[in-house]
Amino acid sequence: MKPMIGITASFDDTYIINDQNYANSLEKAGAIPVILPPLHDLSRVDAVLARLDGLILSGGQDISPFRYDQDPHPNCASYSDLRDAYEIALYNKARQLELPILAICRGMQLVNVIHGGTLVQDIVSQRPDSLEHAKPDVTATAHRITIESGSVMEQIMGGSAVVNSLHHQAIDQPGEGLKVTARAGDDMIEALEADNLIAVQFHPERLFSQPAFLRFFEELVRRAK
């Protein structure tokens, strides 16, 4: 039986929005992908997760800075209280159920906020000496990361790797209970781990044709089984 993995999604006034590469990655890794649009009624989270074997918190728009006790920076992009609230509820319940979770880009940032951490709201203006992280082509690699010894990240990618990059925000203060397991050359946090959680700032779904990036989804599927 193939495990069913939920993928969170963004939306506008008319459409649910998600990158097809998330579904493609999971299909190639041996799972059945299920798109999860934001719901207003958070009491339905239990029923949603009862039918799933794992969860991907996907990329997308910024997170409300009010959720980490900051006022919005002028370059903070649009955010959705509906999406934030739904994905926070999904994450907390998935953790209770000990479901495996893969958090990508915005997903990693949201996990950090849930655990009490903070974000750099705009890398270019707040960390002007940093690498260029908002590369427009996420099908190409952008910079190298160094990976902590003994981490799940090391099992997947080795001691270092070259990854893609498409984010204008980043982890500032890591949240409680999260272990930093990879950093870029400018010391920007690129991966976090906890029990049943792997979180990365880059986009492995855009490079799933490469074995090192597909392994993130294969590991999720392995844990989901």
N, C-alpha and C positions, 0 to 999 in steps of 0.2 A: 504494500500500500504506500503510495507516494504521500509524503507529508504535505499539508496545506500551510503555506506561509502567507501571512497578511502583509501588505505593503501600504503604508499610509500615503495619502494623496493631498494635493493642493486643489484649489478650485477658484473659479471666478463667478460672476453672477449667473452664468449659464452652464459651464462645463466643469466636470472633474478633470484635473490635470495631473498626468504622471508620465514619467519617462518610460517608454516601452522597454528600455534596456534592463530595468529592474526585473520585469517579468521574463525577459529573455535569459537573463543570468540564472534565475531560479529554475526555469525550465531545463536549461542545459545542465544544472547541478542536480536535477532529479526530483524537483518539487513541483507542486501545483501552486501558482501565484494567485492571490486573491487581493483585489484592490479595495482599500478601506477609505471611503470618503468620510469627511468629518461629519459627525452626528451631533445634533443639539442635545439629545436626551442621553446623558452620560450613564443612566441606569442600564442602558443596553450594552455597555462595554462587556459585562460578564457573559452575555449571550454570544457576542461576537467572538471573544477569545475561547469560549468553550468549544468552538468549531475549528480552532486553529492549532497548529503545532509549533509555530514560531512567528516572529514579528520582525519586520524591517521598518525602522523609522527613516523615512526618505528625506532627500534634500528639498529645498524650496525657499520660501520667503523668510524674512527675519523673524525673530521671536520678540514679543513685546518686551521692551526693556523694563517696564514696570514690574515684570515677574522676577527681576533680579535687582529691584530697588534702585533703578537709575531712570533719569529722564531721557527721552529720546535724543540722540545725537542728530544734528542736521542731516547727516548722510545715512541715517538709519532708514532703510526702505520700508515699504508697507508690511504690516504684520496683521495676523488674524487671531483674535481672541478665541474664536470658535475652534480653529485648528489647534492652537496651543492647548486649550482646555481638553479637547478630545484626545490628543496624543499623550498628554500628561496622564490622563486617566487610563489609557491603554497601557502605557509603560508601567505604571504602578501596579496594575492588576496582573500584567504579564510577569512581573517580578514576583508577585505573591504566588503565582502558579508555577514559577520556576521554568517558564518558557524561554528558549534561547532567543536573544535579541541581537540584531545587527543594526547599528545606528550610523547613518552616513551624512556627512556634512551638517546641514541644519539639525539632523537627528542627533549627532554627537553634541552639538551645542545645546539642544533641548535637554538631553540627559544631564549635562553639566549643570544647567539651571535647576533642574528638578532636585539635584543633590546639593543645592545651596551654593553653587559656583557662580561666577560672573563671566561676562563676555567683553571682548574688545568690540565696540560697536562699528568701528570703521578703521580698518588696518592702515590705509593710506594716510589718513590724517592723524591717527592716534599713535601709530607705530611707523613713522616715516622712514626709519632705517631698515625696515623689514624687506624680505624678498617680495617679488610680485606674486601674490597668491590668487588674484582674480584673472587667471588666464582664460581667454574666451574659448579656446579649443581644448575641451576636456577629453578629446580622443588622442591627445599627445601628452607625453610626460613633461613635467615642468621643473621639478627640483628633487633633490635627494632627501631622504629621511633616515635618521639613525634610530634603531630599534633596540629596546631593552632586552638584555639576556634573560632567558627563562620565561618570557611572555608568550601568550598565544600568538601575538603578532610575529614573534621570531619563528614560531613553528610554521606560520603561513608564508612569510616573506624572507626569512633569514635576518641577518644582523643589520642590513641596510637595504634600501630599495629606492628606485626613482619612481615618483608618483605624479599623477595629474593634479590640477589645482583650480578650483573655481569657487572662491569665497572671499567676501569683503569683510566678514566678521570672523572672530576666532575666540578660542578659550583664553580667558585672562586668569582668574583664580580657579583652580580645579575644585570640584565639589567633593564633599565628604564621602569617603568610601570608594572613590575612583582612583585607579592607579594609572599614572601617565606612562605609556609604553612606547611612544615614538615622538620624536621632535624633528623639525626642519632645521636647516643650518642657521637660521635666525632665532632659534630656540622656540619657535612657535610650536604649540602642542599639536601633534598629528594623529594621536591615537590614545584612547582610554580603555581600560578594562575593569570589569568586576565579575562576580559570579554570573555565569550565563549571559554575559554582555561583552561584545566587541564593538567599539565605536571608533570610526575613522573620519578624518576631516576631508580626505580626498574622495574620488568617485570610482570605486572598483567596478561598478556596473557599466561604466563607459568603456572599460578595457577588459571585459570578461572573456574576450577571445584569447587573452594571454593567461597561461596557467596560474601564475602567481596571484592574479586578481580574481580569477574564477574560484580559487581556493577559499575565499571569504564566504562565498555562497555554498560551496561544498561543505565547509565546516558547519555552517548554520543548518544545512539539511542533515548532516550527520548527527548533530545534537538534537534536532527535531525528531529524529527516528527513535 
